[in-house]
Amino acid sequence: MAVRCAVVIGIALLLLLFLAPTVAGQVPCAPDQVTARASSDTIFVSHAAAERNCCSTLTLRLAAAGFVADFYEGEAEPFCHCMCCFDLAYDAHGFAAGHWLVRVWDEAGTVLYGEAEVDVPGAGLEVAVGNMLRGECNPVATQPATWSLLRELYR
């Protein structure tokens, strides 16, 4: 019985040793990159290298006033024990014609991920958020390599 336990523990330790460098060797997200373009009364925003929880549902809120469009990106449950680099893309429509400053913030409005300027040619009536797309997950090693983290990443 003791030999069997030792074998199981030995195999678990070997797996941890082989998988831990994979998790620890993953590259963190590149710096956030925000770009924007406009067509008609719509502004299209791209946020590359957004670090988010791998399992969360992403949320988006917009506040627009005085030719400044502030997008607030957030997260909602479910959460898991892994972080990912995502490329996000979303749009909003109904903007008045003019030169707009587009800023992308965290949900609380305390961290500015980036900003861009666009010229909106159309004349919209009411600003509204459109769709949000999330690219593939590129895992980020932001937590120590533990057995539960490895199990979560490699299910």
C-alpha positions, 0 to 999 in steps of 0.5 A: 500500500505504501509503495502504491502511494509513493508511486502515485505521488511520484507520478504526480510530481513528475507531471508537475515538473514537466508541466510547470515549465510550460505554464511558467514559460508562457509569455505575458500579454503584450502591452495593450493596443487600442485602435479605432476606425469609423464608417458612417455613424459607427465607430469600430474599436480594436483592443489587442492584448487585453488580459482577462480571466479565461472563463469570464463573460465580458461586459461593455459600457459606453459613455459619449459626450462632447465628441469623447467616447469612453468605452468601459470593459468589464468582466462578469462570472463565471471566473476560473483560475487562469488569465488569457490575452484576448484580442477584443473587437466591438462597435457602437453606432449613432455617433454625430459627425465630427472628430471623436476621441475614443478611450478604452478604460477598465470597468471602474474607469481607473485604468486607461488601456489606450485611446485613438482619434477618428473622424465620423462622417455620418450623423447618427441619432442615438449612441448605442453599443453593438457587438463584442467579439473576443479572439482566441485565448492565449494563456498567461502565467500570472499565478504560480504553477499549482496542481489546480492551475495546471488541471484547469489549463489542461482540461 
